Amino acid sequence: MGKSVRIVDVARKMIQLSGLEVDNDIRIEFTGLRPGEKLYEELLASAENTLPTHHPKIMRAQVRRYPLGEVGANMKELKRLLFAADEATVVARMKVMVPEFVSNNSPFEVLDKNRFVGKAAGRRVE
């Protein structure tokens, strides 16, 4: 993927490449994160890993496999909830389906508060 690039640096460069001046022609304004917006993206879940390939800079993802019946049942339940439940119930179900997902800067953070009670004891509570 390459090294991380700050979005403000990309914005400045694009303004300059357009023949304009930062803060003179176009002002960059920092507004903060919007609800649900993330600062970074995870490419793999914490339980997943990468494997080497023939090239030292290219890695291969080793992802979990899910039984087709389980995936189908989860999708059927999610579809049912989409029409019958509120947003929080739908997101709570999605968190069961993708246990690594934790909400940040979102009204759904409350769903994560007690999610991992007893984690030290080796059990997860949904």
mmCIF file of the C-alpha atoms, coordinates in Angstrom:
data_MODEL
# 
_entry.id   MODEL 
# 
loop_
_atom_site.group_PDB 
_atom_site.id 
_atom_site.type_symbol 
_atom_site.label_atom_id 
_atom_site.label_alt_id 
_atom_site.label_comp_id 
_atom_site.label_asym_id 
_atom_site.label_entity_id 
_atom_site.label_seq_id 
_atom_site.pdbx_PDB_ins_code 
_atom_site.Cartn_x 
_atom_site.Cartn_y 
_atom_site.Cartn_z 
_atom_site.occupancy 
_atom_site.B_iso_or_equiv 
_atom_site.pdbx_formal_charge 
_atom_site.auth_seq_id 
_atom_site.auth_comp_id 
_atom_site.auth_asym_id 
_atom_site.auth_atom_id 
_atom_site.pdbx_PDB_model_num 
ATOM 1   C CA . MET A 1 1   ? 0.000   0.000   0.000   1.00 0.00 ? 1   MET A CA 1 
ATOM 2   C CA . GLY A 1 2   ? 2.935   2.352   0.475   1.00 0.00 ? 2   GLY A CA 1 
ATOM 3   C CA . LYS A 1 3   ? 3.546   4.854   3.215   1.00 0.00 ? 3   LYS A CA 1 
ATOM 4   C CA . SER A 1 4   ? 0.786   6.884   4.824   1.00 0.00 ? 4   SER A CA 1 
ATOM 5   C CA . VAL A 1 5   ? 0.102   10.325  3.400   1.00 0.00 ? 5   VAL A CA 1 
ATOM 6   C CA . ARG A 1 6   ? -1.567  13.108  5.345   1.00 0.00 ? 6   ARG A CA 1 
ATOM 7   C CA . ILE A 1 7   ? -4.732  14.342  3.641   1.00 0.00 ? 7   ILE A CA 1 
ATOM 8   C CA . VAL A 1 8   ? -3.769  17.968  4.309   1.00 0.00 ? 8   VAL A CA 1 
ATOM 9   C CA . ASP A 1 9   ? -0.565  17.421  2.307   1.00 0.00 ? 9   ASP A CA 1 
ATOM 10  C CA . VAL A 1 10  ? -2.599  15.967  -0.584  1.00 0.00 ? 10  VAL A CA 1 
ATOM 11  C CA . ALA A 1 11  ? -4.974  18.958  -0.431  1.00 0.00 ? 11  ALA A CA 1 
ATOM 12  C CA . ARG A 1 12  ? -2.086  21.464  -0.463  1.00 0.00 ? 12  ARG A CA 1 
ATOM 13  C CA . LYS A 1 13  ? -0.432  19.703  -3.382  1.00 0.00 ? 13  LYS A CA 1 
ATOM 14  C CA . MET A 1 14  ? -3.671  19.618  -5.408  1.00 0.00 ? 14  MET A CA 1 
ATOM 15  C CA . ILE A 1 15  ? -4.244  23.328  -4.793  1.00 0.00 ? 15  ILE A CA 1 
ATOM 16  C CA . GLN A 1 16  ? -0.702  24.111  -5.925  1.00 0.00 ? 16  GLN A CA 1 
ATOM 17  C CA . LEU A 1 17  ? -0.954  21.841  -8.976  1.00 0.00 ? 17  LEU A CA 1 
ATOM 18  C CA . SER A 1 18  ? -4.107  23.740  -9.955  1.00 0.00 ? 18  SER A CA 1 
ATOM 19  C CA . GLY A 1 19  ? -2.039  26.928  -10.084 1.00 0.00 ? 19  GLY A CA 1 
ATOM 20  C CA . LEU A 1 20  ? -3.604  28.364  -6.943  1.00 0.00 ? 20  LEU A CA 1 
ATOM 21  C CA . GLU A 1 21  ? -2.224  29.379  -3.552  1.00 0.00 ? 21  GLU A CA 1 
ATOM 22  C CA . VAL A 1 22  ? -3.161  27.793  -0.242  1.00 0.00 ? 22  VAL A CA 1 
ATOM 23  C CA . ASP A 1 23  ? -4.901  30.266  2.112   1.00 0.00 ? 23  ASP A CA 1 
ATOM 24  C CA . ASN A 1 24  ? -4.907  32.943  -0.598  1.00 0.00 ? 24  ASN A CA 1 
ATOM 25  C CA . ASP A 1 25  ? -7.104  31.355  -3.274  1.00 0.00 ? 25  ASP A CA 1 
ATOM 26  C CA . ILE A 1 26  ? -8.338  28.356  -1.282  1.00 0.00 ? 26  ILE A CA 1 
ATOM 27  C CA . ARG A 1 27  ? -8.404  28.059  2.479   1.00 0.00 ? 27  ARG A CA 1 
ATOM 28  C CA . ILE A 1 28  ? -8.038  24.651  4.138   1.00 0.00 ? 28  ILE A CA 1 
ATOM 29  C CA . GLU A 1 29  ? -10.396 24.323  7.084   1.00 0.00 ? 29  GLU A CA 1 
ATOM 30  C CA . PHE A 1 30  ? -10.164 21.622  9.758   1.00 0.00 ? 30  PHE A CA 1 
ATOM 31  C CA . THR A 1 31  ? -13.624 20.587  10.907  1.00 0.00 ? 31  THR A CA 1 
ATOM 32  C CA . GLY A 1 32  ? -12.864 17.420  12.876  1.00 0.00 ? 32  GLY A CA 1 
ATOM 33  C CA . LEU A 1 33  ? -14.208 13.938  12.402  1.00 0.00 ? 33  LEU A CA 1 
ATOM 34  C CA . ARG A 1 34  ? -17.807 13.486  11.340  1.00 0.00 ? 34  ARG A CA 1 
ATOM 35  C CA . PRO A 1 35  ? -19.877 10.808  13.084  1.00 0.00 ? 35  PRO A CA 1 
ATOM 36  C CA . GLY A 1 36  ? -18.672 7.387   11.966  1.00 0.00 ? 36  GLY A CA 1 
ATOM 37  C CA . GLU A 1 37  ? -15.601 8.746   10.163  1.00 0.00 ? 37  GLU A CA 1 
ATOM 38  C CA . LYS A 1 38  ? -12.342 6.909   10.798  1.00 0.00 ? 38  LYS A CA 1 
ATOM 39  C CA . LEU A 1 39  ? -8.742  8.078   10.915  1.00 0.00 ? 39  LEU A CA 1 
ATOM 40  C CA . TYR A 1 40  ? -7.399  4.886   9.361   1.00 0.00 ? 40  TYR A CA 1 
ATOM 41  C CA . GLU A 1 41  ? -8.590  1.733   7.627   1.00 0.00 ? 41  GLU A CA 1 
ATOM 42  C CA . GLU A 1 42  ? -7.814  -1.790  8.720   1.00 0.00 ? 42  GLU A CA 1 
ATOM 43  C CA . LEU A 1 43  ? -7.108  -4.083  5.799   1.00 0.00 ? 43  LEU A CA 1 
ATOM 44  C CA . LEU A 1 44  ? -7.375  -7.303  7.801   1.00 0.00 ? 44  LEU A CA 1 
ATOM 45  C CA . ALA A 1 45  ? -9.213  -8.278  10.947  1.00 0.00 ? 45  ALA A CA 1 
ATOM 46  C CA . SER A 1 46  ? -7.111  -8.870  14.056  1.00 0.00 ? 46  SER A CA 1 
ATOM 47  C CA . ALA A 1 47  ? -7.578  -12.662 13.776  1.00 0.00 ? 47  ALA A CA 1 
ATOM 48  C CA . GLU A 1 48  ? -6.334  -12.627 10.184  1.00 0.00 ? 48  GLU A CA 1 
ATOM 49  C CA . ASN A 1 49  ? -2.752  -12.550 9.006   1.00 0.00 ? 49  ASN A CA 1 
ATOM 50  C CA . THR A 1 50  ? -0.503  -12.067 5.999   1.00 0.00 ? 50  THR A CA 1 
ATOM 51  C CA . LEU A 1 51  ? 1.691   -14.615 4.295   1.00 0.00 ? 51  LEU A CA 1 
ATOM 52  C CA . PRO A 1 52  ? 4.802   -13.928 2.211   1.00 0.00 ? 52  PRO A CA 1 
ATOM 53  C CA . THR A 1 53  ? 4.913   -14.325 -1.569  1.00 0.00 ? 53  THR A CA 1 
ATOM 54  C CA . HIS A 1 54  ? 7.793   -14.619 -4.023  1.00 0.00 ? 54  HIS A CA 1 
ATOM 55  C CA . HIS A 1 55  ? 8.297   -10.820 -3.800  1.00 0.00 ? 55  HIS A CA 1 
ATOM 56  C CA . PRO A 1 56  ? 9.405   -9.352  -0.431  1.00 0.00 ? 56  PRO A CA 1 
ATOM 57  C CA . LYS A 1 57  ? 7.094   -6.321  -0.772  1.00 0.00 ? 57  LYS A CA 1 
ATOM 58  C CA . ILE A 1 58  ? 3.982   -8.295  -1.705  1.00 0.00 ? 58  ILE A CA 1 
ATOM 59  C CA . MET A 1 59  ? 2.035   -10.122 0.973   1.00 0.00 ? 59  MET A CA 1 
ATOM 60  C CA . ARG A 1 60  ? -0.959  -12.427 0.646   1.00 0.00 ? 60  ARG A CA 1 
ATOM 61  C CA . ALA A 1 61  ? -3.919  -12.196 3.006   1.00 0.00 ? 61  ALA A CA 1 
ATOM 62  C CA . GLN A 1 62  ? -4.796  -15.254 5.044   1.00 0.00 ? 62  GLN A CA 1 
ATOM 63  C CA . VAL A 1 63  ? -8.438  -14.631 5.875   1.00 0.00 ? 63  VAL A CA 1 
ATOM 64  C CA . ARG A 1 64  ? -10.869 -16.630 7.929   1.00 0.00 ? 64  ARG A CA 1 
ATOM 65  C CA . ARG A 1 65  ? -13.294 -18.897 6.153   1.00 0.00 ? 65  ARG A CA 1 
ATOM 66  C CA . TYR A 1 66  ? -16.917 -18.974 7.191   1.00 0.00 ? 66  TYR A CA 1 
ATOM 67  C CA . PRO A 1 67  ? -19.338 -21.836 6.557   1.00 0.00 ? 67  PRO A CA 1 
ATOM 68  C CA . LEU A 1 68  ? -21.675 -20.904 3.693   1.00 0.00 ? 68  LEU A CA 1 
ATOM 69  C CA . GLY A 1 69  ? -24.750 -21.815 5.738   1.00 0.00 ? 69  GLY A CA 1 
ATOM 70  C CA . GLU A 1 70  ? -23.676 -19.490 8.557   1.00 0.00 ? 70  GLU A CA 1 
ATOM 71  C CA . VAL A 1 71  ? -23.101 -16.617 6.133   1.00 0.00 ? 71  VAL A CA 1 
ATOM 72  C CA . GLY A 1 72  ? -26.485 -17.215 4.499   1.00 0.00 ? 72  GLY A CA 1 
ATOM 73  C CA . ALA A 1 73  ? -28.262 -17.315 7.861   1.00 0.00 ? 73  ALA A CA 1 
ATOM 74  C CA . ASN A 1 74  ? -26.531 -14.126 8.996   1.00 0.00 ? 74  ASN A CA 1 
ATOM 75  C CA . MET A 1 75  ? -27.458 -12.315 5.800   1.00 0.00 ? 75  MET A CA 1 
ATOM 76  C CA . LYS A 1 76  ? -31.079 -13.501 6.044   1.00 0.00 ? 76  LYS A CA 1 
ATOM 77  C CA . GLU A 1 77  ? -31.293 -12.269 9.637   1.00 0.00 ? 77  GLU A CA 1 
ATOM 78  C CA . LEU A 1 78  ? -29.672 -8.954  8.711   1.00 0.00 ? 78  LEU A CA 1 
ATOM 79  C CA . LYS A 1 79  ? -32.155 -8.468  5.868   1.00 0.00 ? 79  LYS A CA 1 
ATOM 80  C CA . ARG A 1 80  ? -35.037 -9.209  8.241   1.00 0.00 ? 80  ARG A CA 1 
ATOM 81  C CA . LEU A 1 81  ? -33.712 -6.683  10.748  1.00 0.00 ? 81  LEU A CA 1 
ATOM 82  C CA . LEU A 1 82  ? -33.302 -4.025  8.087   1.00 0.00 ? 82  LEU A CA 1 
ATOM 83  C CA . PHE A 1 83  ? -37.062 -3.950  7.611   1.00 0.00 ? 83  PHE A CA 1 
ATOM 84  C CA . ALA A 1 84  ? -38.163 -4.729  11.171  1.00 0.00 ? 84  ALA A CA 1 
ATOM 85  C CA . ALA A 1 85  ? -35.735 -3.059  13.556  1.00 0.00 ? 85  ALA A CA 1 
ATOM 86  C CA . ASP A 1 86  ? -34.058 0.209   14.414  1.00 0.00 ? 86  ASP A CA 1 
ATOM 87  C CA . GLU A 1 87  ? -30.526 1.159   13.343  1.00 0.00 ? 87  GLU A CA 1 
ATOM 88  C CA . ALA A 1 88  ? -28.969 0.203   16.690  1.00 0.00 ? 88  ALA A CA 1 
ATOM 89  C CA . THR A 1 89  ? -30.333 -3.356  16.445  1.00 0.00 ? 89  THR A CA 1 
ATOM 90  C CA . VAL A 1 90  ? -29.018 -3.713  12.892  1.00 0.00 ? 90  VAL A CA 1 
ATOM 91  C CA . VAL A 1 91  ? -25.564 -2.428  13.890  1.00 0.00 ? 91  VAL A CA 1 
ATOM 92  C CA . ALA A 1 92  ? -25.534 -4.681  16.970  1.00 0.00 ? 92  ALA A CA 1 
ATOM 93  C CA . ARG A 1 93  ? -26.197 -7.681  14.704  1.00 0.00 ? 93  ARG A CA 1 
ATOM 94  C CA . MET A 1 94  ? -23.420 -6.583  12.339  1.00 0.00 ? 94  MET A CA 1 
ATOM 95  C CA . LYS A 1 95  ? -21.062 -6.415  15.330  1.00 0.00 ? 95  LYS A CA 1 
ATOM 96  C CA . VAL A 1 96  ? -21.910 -10.040 16.114  1.00 0.00 ? 96  VAL A CA 1 
ATOM 97  C CA . MET A 1 97  ? -21.128 -10.950 12.505  1.00 0.00 ? 97  MET A CA 1 
ATOM 98  C CA . VAL A 1 98  ? -17.829 -8.991  12.535  1.00 0.00 ? 98  VAL A CA 1 
ATOM 99  C CA . PRO A 1 99  ? -16.645 -9.207  16.155  1.00 0.00 ? 99  PRO A CA 1 
ATOM 100 C CA . GLU A 1 100 ? -13.513 -7.095  15.580  1.00 0.00 ? 100 GLU A CA 1 
ATOM 101 C CA . PHE A 1 101 ? -15.518 -4.038  14.541  1.00 0.00 ? 101 PHE A CA 1 
ATOM 102 C CA . VAL A 1 102 ? -15.570 -1.332  17.188  1.00 0.00 ? 102 VAL A CA 1 
ATOM 103 C CA . SER A 1 103 ? -17.394 1.930   16.553  1.00 0.00 ? 103 SER A CA 1 
ATOM 104 C CA . ASN A 1 104 ? -15.410 5.136   16.862  1.00 0.00 ? 104 ASN A CA 1 
ATOM 105 C CA . ASN A 1 105 ? -16.838 8.634   16.777  1.00 0.00 ? 105 ASN A CA 1 
ATOM 106 C CA . SER A 1 106 ? -20.306 7.226   16.301  1.00 0.00 ? 106 SER A CA 1 
ATOM 107 C CA . PRO A 1 107 ? -23.582 7.035   18.201  1.00 0.00 ? 107 PRO A CA 1 
ATOM 108 C CA . PHE A 1 108 ? -23.101 3.248   18.117  1.00 0.00 ? 108 PHE A CA 1 
ATOM 109 C CA . GLU A 1 109 ? -20.090 3.390   20.483  1.00 0.00 ? 109 GLU A CA 1 
ATOM 110 C CA . VAL A 1 110 ? -22.556 2.627   23.256  1.00 0.00 ? 110 VAL A CA 1 
ATOM 111 C CA . LEU A 1 111 ? -22.966 -0.872  21.785  1.00 0.00 ? 111 LEU A CA 1 
ATOM 112 C CA . ASP A 1 112 ? -19.289 -1.563  22.468  1.00 0.00 ? 112 ASP A CA 1 
ATOM 113 C CA . LYS A 1 113 ? -19.278 -0.408  26.118  1.00 0.00 ? 113 LYS A CA 1 
ATOM 114 C CA . ASN A 1 114 ? -20.184 -3.769  27.701  1.00 0.00 ? 114 ASN A CA 1 
ATOM 115 C CA . ARG A 1 115 ? -19.432 -5.934  24.695  1.00 0.00 ? 115 ARG A CA 1 
ATOM 116 C CA . PHE A 1 116 ? -16.250 -7.460  26.020  1.00 0.00 ? 116 PHE A CA 1 
ATOM 117 C CA . VAL A 1 117 ? -17.173 -7.853  29.684  1.00 0.00 ? 117 VAL A CA 1 
ATOM 118 C CA . GLY A 1 118 ? -15.287 -10.841 31.023  1.00 0.00 ? 118 GLY A CA 1 
ATOM 119 C CA . LYS A 1 119 ? -12.713 -10.682 28.220  1.00 0.00 ? 119 LYS A CA 1 
ATOM 120 C CA . ALA A 1 120 ? -9.909  -11.369 30.716  1.00 0.00 ? 120 ALA A CA 1 
ATOM 121 C CA . ALA A 1 121 ? -11.743 -14.516 31.748  1.00 0.00 ? 121 ALA A CA 1 
ATOM 122 C CA . GLY A 1 122 ? -11.642 -15.670 28.141  1.00 0.00 ? 122 GLY A CA 1 
ATOM 123 C CA . ARG A 1 123 ? -15.292 -15.188 27.271  1.00 0.00 ? 123 ARG A CA 1 
ATOM 124 C CA . ARG A 1 124 ? -17.010 -12.539 25.207  1.00 0.00 ? 124 ARG A CA 1 
ATOM 125 C CA . VAL A 1 125 ? -20.448 -11.267 26.051  1.00 0.00 ? 125 VAL A CA 1 
ATOM 126 C CA . GLU A 1 126 ? -22.719 -10.008 23.249  1.00 0.00 ? 126 GLU A CA 1 
# 
